[in-house]
Amino acid sequence: MAVHHEFGEYLRELMAEVGEIRLRAMFGGLGVYLDDRMFGLVLDDILYLKTDALTVEEFRAAGGEPFIYRPWREGQIPGYWTPPPDALESAQAMRPWAQRAIEAARRKPLRRPRGPAR
């Protein structure tokens, strides 16, 4: 599950219109962040965007594929889906999909930091 640096840089350019994204190495891939919220995941040079109950059907209807890292049980909603292939062709095509993912990430409560309470 390697990530090529060139693909990460391409994503920065592709998503520049939604804001200055940050890429962080994780588990052999990359986490894609905006304002400290992870809204994307890259593994093997495949971009997966955050979904939730409000957006998953749009990704499915557009032909997206789910990222499955454990057995998917019926009724379970995978948290990340690929955008349609044409979204990777231009910033204009990517913008609505990235915005859906950012909104889904913002609807999810932030995790509390681990460690002793202060």
MMTF fields as JSON, N, C-alpha, C and O atoms, coordinates in Angstrom:
{
  "mmtfVersion": "1.0.0",
  "mmtfProducer": "UNKNOWN",
  "numBonds": 471,
  "numAtoms": 472,
  "numGroups": 118,
  "numChains": 1,
  "numModels": 1,
  "chainsPerModel": [1],
  "groupsPerChain": [118],
  "chainIdList": ["A"],
  "bondAtomList": [4, 2, 8, 6, 12, 10, 16, 14, 20, 18, 24, 22, 28, 26, 32, 30, 36, 34, 40, 38, 44, 42, 48, 46, 52, 50, 56, 54, 60, 58, 64, 62, 68, 66, 72, 70, 76, 74, 80, 78, 84, 82, 88, 86, 92, 90, 96, 94, 100, 98, 104, 102, 108, 106, 112, 110, 116, 114, 120, 118, 124, 122, 128, 126, 132, 130, 136, 134, 140, 138, 144, 142, 148, 146, 152, 150, 156, 154, 160, 158, 164, 162, 168, 166, 172, 170, 176, 174, 180, 178, 184, 182, 188, 186, 192, 190, 196, 194, 200, 198, 204, 202, 208, 206, 212, 210, 216, 214, 220, 218, 224, 222, 228, 226, 232, 230, 236, 234, 240, 238, 244, 242, 248, 246, 252, 250, 256, 254, 260, 258, 264, 262, 268, 266, 272, 270, 276, 274, 280, 278, 284, 282, 288, 286, 292, 290, 296, 294, 300, 298, 304, 302, 308, 306, 312, 310, 316, 314, 320, 318, 324, 322, 328, 326, 332, 330, 336, 334, 340, 338, 344, 342, 348, 346, 352, 350, 356, 354, 360, 358, 364, 362, 368, 366, 372, 370, 376, 374, 380, 378, 384, 382, 388, 386, 392, 390, 396, 394, 400, 398, 404, 402, 408, 406, 412, 410, 416, 414, 420, 418, 424, 422, 428, 426, 432, 430, 436, 434, 440, 438, 444, 442, 448, 446, 452, 450, 456, 454, 460, 458, 464, 462, 468, 466],
  "bondOrderList": [1, 1, 1, 1, 1, 1, 1, 1, 1, 1, 1, 1, 1, 1, 1, 1, 1, 1, 1, 1, 1, 1, 1, 1, 1, 1, 1, 1, 1, 1, 1, 1, 1, 1, 1, 1, 1, 1, 1, 1, 1, 1, 1, 1, 1, 1, 1, 1, 1, 1, 1, 1, 1, 1, 1, 1, 1, 1, 1, 1, 1, 1, 1, 1, 1, 1, 1, 1, 1, 1, 1, 1, 1, 1, 1, 1, 1, 1, 1, 1, 1, 1, 1, 1, 1, 1, 1, 1, 1, 1, 1, 1, 1, 1, 1, 1, 1, 1, 1, 1, 1, 1, 1, 1, 1, 1, 1, 1, 1, 1, 1, 1, 1, 1, 1, 1, 1],
  "groupList": [{"groupName": "MET", "atomNameList": ["N", "CA", "C", "O"], "elementList": ["N", "C", "C", "O"], "formalChargeList": [0, 0, 0, 0], "bondAtomList": [1, 0, 2, 1, 3, 2], "bondOrderList": [1, 1, 2], "singleLetterCode": "M", "chemCompType": "L-PEPTIDE LINKING"}, {"groupName": "ALA", "atomNameList": ["N", "CA", "C", "O"], "elementList": ["N", "C", "C", "O"], "formalChargeList": [0, 0, 0, 0], "bondAtomList": [1, 0, 2, 1, 3, 2], "bondOrderList": [1, 1, 2], "singleLetterCode": "A", "chemCompType": "L-PEPTIDE LINKING"}, {"groupName": "VAL", "atomNameList": ["N", "CA", "C", "O"], "elementList": ["N", "C", "C", "O"], "formalChargeList": [0, 0, 0, 0], "bondAtomList": [1, 0, 2, 1, 3, 2], "bondOrderList": [1, 1, 2], "singleLetterCode": "V", "chemCompType": "L-PEPTIDE LINKING"}, {"groupName": "HIS", "atomNameList": ["N", "CA", "C", "O"], "elementList": ["N", "C", "C", "O"], "formalChargeList": [0, 0, 0, 0], "bondAtomList": [1, 0, 2, 1, 3, 2], "bondOrderList": [1, 1, 2], "singleLetterCode": "H", "chemCompType": "L-PEPTIDE LINKING"}, {"groupName": "GLU", "atomNameList": ["N", "CA", "C", "O"], "elementList": ["N", "C", "C", "O"], "formalChargeList": [0, 0, 0, 0], "bondAtomList": [1, 0, 2, 1, 3, 2], "bondOrderList": [1, 1, 2], "singleLetterCode": "E", "chemCompType": "L-PEPTIDE LINKING"}, {"groupName": "PHE", "atomNameList": ["N", "CA", "C", "O"], "elementList": ["N", "C", "C", "O"], "formalChargeList": [0, 0, 0, 0], "bondAtomList": [1, 0, 2, 1, 3, 2], "bondOrderList": [1, 1, 2], "singleLetterCode": "F", "chemCompType": "L-PEPTIDE LINKING"}, {"groupName": "GLY", "atomNameList": ["N", "CA", "C", "O"], "elementList": ["N", "C", "C", "O"], "formalChargeList": [0, 0, 0, 0], "bondAtomList": [1, 0, 2, 1, 3, 2], "bondOrderList": [1, 1, 2], "singleLetterCode": "G", "chemCompType": "PEPTIDE LINKING"}, {"groupName": "TYR", "atomNameList": ["N", "CA", "C", "O"], "elementList": ["N", "C", "C", "O"], "formalChargeList": [0, 0, 0, 0], "bondAtomList": [1, 0, 2, 1, 3, 2], "bondOrderList": [1, 1, 2], "singleLetterCode": "Y", "chemCompType": "L-PEPTIDE LINKING"}, {"groupName": "LEU", "atomNameList": ["N", "CA", "C", "O"], "elementList": ["N", "C", "C", "O"], "formalChargeList": [0, 0, 0, 0], "bondAtomList": [1, 0, 2, 1, 3, 2], "bondOrderList": [1, 1, 2], "singleLetterCode": "L", "chemCompType": "L-PEPTIDE LINKING"}, {"groupName": "ARG", "atomNameList": ["N", "CA", "C", "O"], "elementList": ["N", "C", "C", "O"], "formalChargeList": [0, 0, 0, 0], "bondAtomList": [1, 0, 2, 1, 3, 2], "bondOrderList": [1, 1, 2], "singleLetterCode": "R", "chemCompType": "L-PEPTIDE LINKING"}, {"groupName": "ILE", "atomNameList": ["N", "CA", "C", "O"], "elementList": ["N", "C", "C", "O"], "formalChargeList": [0, 0, 0, 0], "bondAtomList": [1, 0, 2, 1, 3, 2], "bondOrderList": [1, 1, 2], "singleLetterCode": "I", "chemCompType": "L-PEPTIDE LINKING"}, {"groupName": "ASP", "atomNameList": ["N", "CA", "C", "O"], "elementList": ["N", "C", "C", "O"], "formalChargeList": [0, 0, 0, 0], "bondAtomList": [1, 0, 2, 1, 3, 2], "bondOrderList": [1, 1, 2], "singleLetterCode": "D", "chemCompType": "L-PEPTIDE LINKING"}, {"groupName": "LYS", "atomNameList": ["N", "CA", "C", "O"], "elementList": ["N", "C", "C", "O"], "formalChargeList": [0, 0, 0, 0], "bondAtomList": [1, 0, 2, 1, 3, 2], "bondOrderList": [1, 1, 2], "singleLetterCode": "K", "chemCompType": "L-PEPTIDE LINKING"}, {"groupName": "THR", "atomNameList": ["N", "CA", "C", "O"], "elementList": ["N", "C", "C", "O"], "formalChargeList": [0, 0, 0, 0], "bondAtomList": [1, 0, 2, 1, 3, 2], "bondOrderList": [1, 1, 2], "singleLetterCode": "T", "chemCompType": "L-PEPTIDE LINKING"}, {"groupName": "PRO", "atomNameList": ["N", "CA", "C", "O"], "elementList": ["N", "C", "C", "O"], "formalChargeList": [0, 0, 0, 0], "bondAtomList": [1, 0, 2, 1, 3, 2], "bondOrderList": [1, 1, 2], "singleLetterCode": "P", "chemCompType": "L-PEPTIDE LINKING"}, {"groupName": "TRP", "atomNameList": ["N", "CA", "C", "O"], "elementList": ["N", "C", "C", "O"], "formalChargeList": [0, 0, 0, 0], "bondAtomList": [1, 0, 2, 1, 3, 2], "bondOrderList": [1, 1, 2], "singleLetterCode": "W", "chemCompType": "L-PEPTIDE LINKING"}, {"groupName": "GLN", "atomNameList": ["N", "CA", "C", "O"], "elementList": ["N", "C", "C", "O"], "formalChargeList": [0, 0, 0, 0], "bondAtomList": [1, 0, 2, 1, 3, 2], "bondOrderList": [1, 1, 2], "singleLetterCode": "Q", "chemCompType": "L-PEPTIDE LINKING"}, {"groupName": "SER", "atomNameList": ["N", "CA", "C", "O"], "elementList": ["N", "C", "C", "O"], "formalChargeList": [0, 0, 0, 0], "bondAtomList": [1, 0, 2, 1, 3, 2], "bondOrderList": [1, 1, 2], "singleLetterCode": "S", "chemCompType": "L-PEPTIDE LINKING"}],
  "groupTypeList": [0, 1, 2, 3, 3, 4, 5, 6, 4, 7, 8, 9, 4, 8, 0, 1, 4, 2, 6, 4, 10, 9, 8, 9, 1, 0, 5, 6, 6, 8, 6, 2, 7, 8, 11, 11, 9, 0, 5, 6, 8, 2, 8, 11, 11, 10, 8, 7, 8, 12, 13, 11, 1, 8, 13, 2, 4, 4, 5, 9, 1, 1, 6, 6, 4, 14, 5, 10, 7, 9, 14, 15, 9, 4, 6, 16, 10, 14, 6, 7, 15, 13, 14, 14, 14, 11, 1, 8, 4, 17, 1, 16, 1, 0, 9, 14, 15, 1, 16, 9, 1, 10, 4, 1, 1, 9, 9, 12, 14, 8, 9, 9, 14, 9, 6, 14, 1, 9],
  "groupIdList": [1, 2, 3, 4, 5, 6, 7, 8, 9, 10, 11, 12, 13, 14, 15, 16, 17, 18, 19, 20, 21, 22, 23, 24, 25, 26, 27, 28, 29, 30, 31, 32, 33, 34, 35, 36, 37, 38, 39, 40, 41, 42, 43, 44, 45, 46, 47, 48, 49, 50, 51, 52, 53, 54, 55, 56, 57, 58, 59, 60, 61, 62, 63, 64, 65, 66, 67, 68, 69, 70, 71, 72, 73, 74, 75, 76, 77, 78, 79, 80, 81, 82, 83, 84, 85, 86, 87, 88, 89, 90, 91, 92, 93, 94, 95, 96, 97, 98, 99, 100, 101, 102, 103, 104, 105, 106, 107, 108, 109, 110, 111, 112, 113, 114, 115, 116, 117, 118],
  "secStructList": [7, 7, 7, 7, 2, 2, 2, 2, 2, 2, 2, 2, 2, 2, 6, 4, 4, 4, 7, 7, 7, 3, 3, 3, 3, 3, 6, 6, 3, 3, 3, 3, 3, 3, 6, 6, 3, 3, 3, 3, 3, 3, 3, 6, 6, 3, 3, 3, 3, 3, 7, 7, 6, 6, 6, 2, 2, 2, 2, 2, 2, 6, 6, 7, 7, 5, 7, 7, 1, 1, 7, 7, 7, 6, 6, 7, 7, 7, 1, 3, 3, 7, 7, 7, 4, 4, 4, 4, 4, 7, 2, 2, 2, 2, 2, 2, 2, 2, 2, 2, 2, 2, 2, 2, 2, 2, 2, 1, 7, 7, 7, 7, 7, 7, 1, 1, 7, 7],
  "xCoordList": [0.832, 0.0, 0.873, 0.88, 1.581, 2.472, 1.734, 0.775, 2.201, 1.648, 2.783, 3.866, 2.539, 3.54, 3.429, 2.339, 4.565, 4.632, 3.952, 3.287, 4.122, 3.55, 2.021, 1.415, 1.405, -0.052, -0.513, -1.499, 0.196, -0.135, -0.047, -0.914, 0.993, 1.14, 0.055, -0.438, -0.317, -1.405, -2.703, -3.464, -2.962, -4.171, -4.174, -5.217, -3.013, -2.933, -3.378, -4.141, -2.902, -3.278, -4.76, -5.469, -5.212, -6.589, -7.594, -8.68, -7.231, -8.161, -7.845, -8.382, -7.004, -6.619, -7.83, -7.823, -8.856, -10.034, -10.854, -11.61, -10.723, -11.494, -10.713, -11.265, -9.438, -8.612, -7.237, -6.957, -6.404, -5.054, -5.085, -5.169, -5.018, -5.088, -3.717, -2.678, -3.757, -2.539, -2.576, -3.618, -1.434, -1.319, -0.456, 0.604, -0.906, -0.162, -0.01, -0.991, 1.222, 1.485, 0.784, 0.806, 0.159, -0.502, -0.7, -1.245, -0.276, -0.516, -0.16, -0.893, 0.928, 1.334, 0.587, 0.759, -0.223, -0.98, -0.896, 0.063, -1.898, -1.964, -3.35, -4.359, -3.384, -4.625, -4.694, -3.68, -5.854, -6.047, -6.862, -7.981, -6.297, -6.892, -7.151, -6.433, -8.204, -8.474, -8.917, -9.848, -8.26, -8.609, -8.626, -9.557, -7.623, -7.465, -8.569, -8.74, -9.303, -10.322, -9.928, -9.7, -9.852, -9.523, -10.76, -11.793, -10.645, -11.779, -11.439, -12.286, -10.214, -9.815, -8.74, -8.095, -8.566, -7.617, -7.056, -7.809, -5.749, -5.12, -4.352, -3.478, -4.679, -3.945, -3.733, -4.657, -2.501, -2.162, -2.579, -3.086, -2.361, -2.701, -4.183, -4.544, -5.021, -6.472, -6.999, -6.721, -7.762, -8.354, -9.72, -10.568, -9.919, -11.215, -11.621, -10.801, -12.872, -13.358, -14.363, -15.101, -14.387, -15.258, -16.717, -17.118, -17.5, -18.942, -19.655, -19.047, -20.933, -21.788, -23.174, -23.363, -24.124, -25.469, -26.093, -26.959, -25.667, -26.237, -25.597, -26.19, -24.401, -23.693, -23.367, -23.047, -23.441, -22.976, -23.727, -23.122, -25.008, -25.771, -25.333, -25.385, -24.903, -24.41, -23.135, -22.957, -22.247, -21.012, -21.329, -20.748, -22.248, -22.634, -23.257, -22.909, -24.176, -24.861, -23.895, -24.137, -22.806, -21.822, -20.818, -19.887, -21.006, -20.118, -18.931, -17.984, -18.977, -17.882, -17.769, -18.729, -16.583, -16.303, -15.931, -15.208, -16.415, -16.092, -14.679, -14.153, -14.088, -12.843, -13.256, -13.938, -12.839, -13.218, -11.943, -11.139, -11.766, -10.583, -10.897, -10.0, -12.121, -12.546, -13.799, -14.385, -14.208, -15.425, -16.594, -16.88, -17.243, -18.366, -19.631, -19.963, -20.326, -21.566, -22.757, -22.725, -23.794, -25.006, -25.521, -25.554, -25.917, -26.41, -25.319, -25.604, -24.079, -22.954, -22.63, -22.692, -22.293, -21.944, -20.435, -19.894, -19.738, -18.304, -18.078, -18.847, -17.044, -16.81, -16.12, -16.113, -15.535, -14.816, -15.153, -15.208, -15.38, -15.702, -14.861, -14.448, -14.621, -13.934, -14.91, -16.103, -14.4, -15.249, -15.344, -14.602, -16.238, -16.288, -14.957, -14.293, -14.564, -13.258, -13.025, -11.901, -14.063, -13.861, -13.536, -13.038, -13.807, -13.481, -11.969, -11.509, -11.211, -9.752, -9.15, -7.934, -9.995, -9.501, -9.379, -8.617, -10.117, -10.022, -10.458, -11.214, -9.963, -10.348, -11.843, -12.491, -12.391, -13.82, -14.655, -15.683, -14.226, -14.957, -14.778, -15.683, -13.625, -13.358, -14.056, -14.45, -14.213, -14.727, -15.996, -16.007, -17.068, -18.279, -18.087, -18.708, -17.243, -17.005, -16.162, -16.437, -15.144, -14.321, -15.172, -15.032, -16.048, -16.896, -17.854, -18.097, -18.398, -19.262, -18.479, -18.976, -17.238, -16.405, -16.045, -16.055, -15.733, -15.396, -16.606, -16.469, -17.78, -19.002, -19.279, -19.667, -19.083, -19.282, -18.3, -18.667, -17.062, -16.052, -16.412, -16.2, -16.947, -17.321, -18.532, -18.683, -19.399, -20.566, -20.186, -20.925, -19.045, -18.602, -17.905, -17.011, -18.305, -17.653, -16.165, -15.754, -15.37, -13.941, -13.713, -14.415, -12.719, -12.35, -11.627, -10.88, -11.86, -11.122, -9.719, -9.538, -8.722, -7.353, -7.227, -7.842, -6.413, -6.173, -5.193, -4.447, -5.204, -4.264, -5.002, -6.231, -4.235, -4.881, -5.623, -5.194, -6.739, -7.516, -6.727, -6.016, -6.855, -6.144, -7.112, -6.704],
  "yCoordList": [-1.188, 0.0, 1.245, 2.007, 1.441, 2.588, 3.775, 3.615, 4.949, 6.175, 6.886, 7.065, 7.274, 7.995, 9.491, 10.062, 10.094, 11.52, 12.368, 13.357, 11.979, 12.757, 12.809, 13.844, 11.697, 11.683, 12.616, 13.336, 12.605, 13.508, 14.966, 15.769, 15.307, 16.682, 17.038, 18.166, 16.073, 16.303, 16.599, 17.478, 15.876, 16.124, 17.521, 18.171, 17.981, 19.357, 20.369, 21.288, 20.196, 21.097, 20.945, 21.933, 19.704, 19.415, 19.997, 20.426, 20.009, 20.463, 21.862, 22.267, 22.588, 23.926, 24.852, 25.75, 24.643, 25.511, 25.323, 26.22, 24.173, 23.964, 24.409, 24.487, 24.699, 25.162, 24.519, 23.677, 24.924, 24.382, 23.058, 23.033, 21.973, 20.672, 20.275, 20.727, 19.419, 18.885, 17.376, 16.745, 16.805, 15.364, 14.819, 15.368, 13.743, 13.16, 11.666, 10.963, 11.184, 9.759, 8.961, 9.323, 7.861, 6.983, 5.603, 5.478, 4.581, 3.195, 2.886, 2.158, 3.416, 3.155, 3.989, 3.796, 4.895, 5.761, 7.193, 7.586, 7.969, 9.37, 9.696, 9.223, 10.507, 11.119, 12.487, 13.181, 12.886, 14.184, 15.045, 14.686, 16.18, 17.018, 18.437, 18.968, 19.03, 20.448, 20.915, 20.354, 21.931, 22.464, 21.364, 21.293, 20.531, 19.457, 18.405, 17.664, 18.329, 17.285, 16.421, 16.921, 15.125, 14.201, 13.978, 13.525, 14.299, 14.114, 13.205, 12.942, 12.729, 11.851, 10.882, 11.062, 9.861, 8.803, 8.355, 8.175, 8.174, 7.707, 6.43, 6.418, 5.368, 4.11, 3.593, 3.572, 3.173, 2.675, 3.658, 3.258, 4.928, 5.991, 6.01, 6.402, 5.596, 5.674, 6.61, 6.427, 7.611, 8.568, 8.089, 7.734, 8.085, 7.793, 9.034, 9.615, 9.441, 10.631, 10.246, 9.271, 11.01, 10.763, 10.86, 11.773, 9.902, 9.92, 9.734, 9.357, 10.002, 9.721, 9.376, 9.257, 9.22, 8.827, 9.818, 9.441, 11.078, 12.093, 12.104, 12.629, 11.535, 11.637, 10.312, 10.293, 9.213, 7.937, 7.541, 6.989, 7.803, 7.412, 8.192, 7.663, 9.437, 10.207, 9.584, 9.501, 9.146, 8.495, 7.158, 6.828, 6.4, 5.114, 5.315, 4.611, 6.278, 6.535, 7.013, 6.794, 7.662, 8.156, 7.072, 7.324, 5.87, 4.766, 4.603, 3.882, 5.275, 5.159, 3.766, 2.996, 3.464, 2.186, 2.444, 3.397, 1.609, 1.822, 1.349, 0.415, 2.011, 1.528, 0.614, 1.037, -0.636, -1.606, -2.141, -2.802, -1.854, -2.312, -3.411, -3.895, -3.797, -4.917, -5.481, -4.829, -6.664, -7.202, -6.223, -5.697, -6.005, -5.082, -5.867, -6.813, -5.478, -6.16, -5.435, -4.223, -6.192, -5.601, -4.506, -4.683, -3.391, -2.265, -1.304, -0.194, -1.722, -0.874, 0.064, -0.343, 1.286, 2.248, 2.451, 2.953, 2.065, 2.343, 3.852, 4.628, 4.261, 5.677, 6.435, 7.666, 5.748, 6.413, 5.732, 4.506, 6.554, 6.054, 6.811, 7.946, 6.176, 6.874, 7.848, 7.565, 8.985, 9.875, 9.289, 8.363, 9.809, 9.312, 9.598, 10.584, 8.749, 8.918, 10.299, 10.8, 10.926, 12.236, 13.32, 14.382, 13.074, 14.068, 14.262, 15.319, 13.268, 13.362, 14.085, 14.255, 14.509, 15.139, 16.653, 17.253, 17.287, 18.744, 19.21, 18.535, 20.377, 20.969, 21.241, 21.053, 21.68, 21.978, 20.72, 20.772, 19.593, 18.339, 17.777, 17.127, 18.019, 17.499, 18.3, 17.738, 19.605, 20.489, 19.978, 19.914, 19.61, 19.202, 17.926, 17.769, 17.026, 15.778, 16.049, 15.513, 16.874, 17.235, 17.989, 17.765, 18.877, 19.622, 18.704, 18.906, 17.7, 16.729, 16.017, 15.83, 15.625, 14.919, 15.821, 15.377, 17.065, 18.013, 18.221, 18.248, 18.366, 18.544, 17.309, 17.433, 16.11, 14.877, 14.815, 14.418, 15.203, 15.199, 16.21, 15.948, 17.343, 18.366, 17.954, 18.398, 17.11, 16.646, 15.619, 15.408, 14.992, 13.988, 14.697, 15.513, 14.394, 15.048, 14.717, 13.606, 15.691, 15.464, 14.519, 14.569, 13.66, 12.771, 13.552, 14.487, 13.157, 13.768, 13.205, 12.019, 14.015, 13.504, 12.415, 12.477, 11.41, 10.338, 10.804, 11.763, 10.117, 10.452, 10.928, 10.988, 11.267, 11.7, 13.025, 13.91, 13.129, 14.371, 15.48, 15.25, 16.663, 17.82, 18.854, 19.902],
  "zCoordList": [0.0, 0.0, 0.0, 0.967, -1.049, -1.148, -1.76, -2.515, -1.419, -1.997, -2.709, -2.151, -3.904, -4.661, -4.369, -4.358, -4.139, -3.823, -4.901, -4.593, -6.149, -7.258, -7.166, -7.444, -6.777, -6.671, -5.556, -5.713, -4.437, -3.341, -3.76, -3.416, -4.497, -4.978, -5.984, -6.0, -6.824, -7.767, -7.014, -7.419, -5.925, -5.141, -4.533, -4.467, -4.09, -3.556, -4.611, -4.315, -5.831, -6.924, -7.268, -7.456, -7.348, -7.731, -6.738, -7.128, -5.454, -4.423, -3.902, -2.871, -4.579, -4.128, -3.983, -3.142, -4.786, -4.724, -3.45, -3.075, -2.774, -1.544, -0.319, 0.778, -0.5, 0.609, 0.557, -0.297, 1.468, 1.524, 2.285, 3.513, 1.541, 2.189, 2.717, 2.235, 3.716, 4.31, 4.131, 4.309, 3.778, 3.604, 4.724, 5.022, 5.341, 6.451, 6.229, 5.983, 6.315, 6.139, 7.226, 8.402, 6.803, 7.77, 7.172, 6.075, 7.862, 7.483, 6.029, 5.359, 5.545, 4.168, 3.152, 1.949, 3.603, 2.711, 3.181, 3.846, 2.835, 3.232, 3.763, 3.239, 4.802, 5.234, 4.582, 4.507, 4.113, 3.462, 4.423, 4.79, 4.826, 5.868, 5.376, 4.529, 5.934, 5.802, 7.182, 7.761, 7.703, 9.028, 10.099, 10.902, 10.11, 11.1, 11.069, 12.037, 9.995, 9.827, 8.637, 7.535, 8.879, 7.801, 6.945, 7.436, 5.659, 4.753, 3.584, 2.73, 3.545, 2.463, 2.907, 3.94, 2.107, 2.381, 1.04, 0.082, 0.961, -0.27, 0.04, 0.907, -0.665, -0.581, -1.991, -2.805, -2.272, -3.609, -4.705, -5.753, -4.451, -5.404, -5.775, -6.885, -4.862, -5.041, -3.968, -2.783, -4.385, -3.459, -3.018, -3.837, -1.706, -1.103, -0.319, 0.392, -0.442, 0.255, 1.334, 1.187, 2.411, 3.552, 3.138, 2.416, 3.607, 3.374, 4.705, 5.706, 4.697, 5.846, 5.307, 4.096, 6.195, 5.774, 4.797, 4.007, 4.838, 3.941, 2.553, 1.61, 2.412, 1.135, 0.461, -0.728, 1.188, 0.635, -0.631, -1.55, -0.7, -1.895, -3.132, -4.243, -2.957, -4.1, -4.654, -5.869, -3.762, -4.2, -4.88, -5.914, -4.294, -4.868, -6.256, -7.203, -6.369, -7.639, -8.726, -9.913, -8.324, -9.292, -9.672, -10.437, -9.14, -9.487, -8.559, -8.876, -7.402, -6.448, -5.861, -5.84, -5.391, -4.747, -3.291, -3.001, -2.371, -0.967, -0.621, -1.225, 0.355, 0.947, 2.09, 3.024, 2.008, 3.026, 3.665, 3.008, 4.933, 5.646, 6.649, 7.339, 6.733, 7.571, 6.906, 6.041, 7.293, 6.664, 6.791, 7.866, 5.68, 5.613, 5.905, 5.191, 6.945, 7.323, 6.713, 6.497, 6.445, 5.892, 6.822, 8.04, 6.254, 7.031, 7.456, 7.905, 7.318, 7.691, 6.523, 5.363, 6.824, 5.781, 5.795, 6.78, 4.711, 4.671, 4.758, 4.192, 5.452, 5.697, 4.595, 4.618, 3.621, 2.533, 1.219, 1.134, 0.187, -1.157, -2.182, -1.948, -3.298, -4.387, -5.042, -5.148, -5.477, -6.281, -7.691, -8.021, -8.522, -9.899, -10.599, -10.28, -11.546, -12.21, -12.811, -12.773, -13.367, -13.99, -12.969, -13.342, -11.688, -10.657, -10.552, -10.122, -10.936, -10.863, -12.064, -12.141, -12.998, -14.21, -14.12, -14.879, -13.204, -13.098, -11.719, -11.02, -11.349, -10.061, -10.032, -9.002, -11.151, -11.22, -11.001, -10.326, -11.562, -11.385, -9.977, -9.454, -9.361, -8.026, -6.935, -5.913, -7.139, -6.088, -5.403, -4.174, -6.118, -5.398, -4.577, -3.526, -5.042, -4.301, -3.065, -1.992, -3.211, -2.051, -1.027, 0.176, -1.488, -0.562, 0.193, 1.382, -0.488, 0.199, 1.306, 2.417, 0.977, 1.954, 3.133, 4.281, 2.856, 3.924, 4.834, 6.057, 4.24, 5.038, 5.888, 7.05, 5.318, 6.093, 7.256, 8.362, 7.01, 8.077, 9.167, 10.351, 8.776, 9.768, 10.59, 11.728, 10.034, 10.791, 11.854, 12.815, 11.678, 12.656, 13.806, 13.581, 15.037, 16.185, 16.225, 15.888, 16.64, 16.799, 17.963, 18.973, 17.806, 18.906, 19.97, 19.685, 21.193, 22.292, 22.291, 22.013, 22.591, 22.637, 23.685, 24.75, 23.359, 24.321, 25.363, 25.161, 26.472, 27.53, 28.764, 28.787, 29.789, 31.033, 30.858, 30.118, 31.559, 31.517, 32.181, 33.159, 31.656, 32.214, 32.674, 33.175]
}
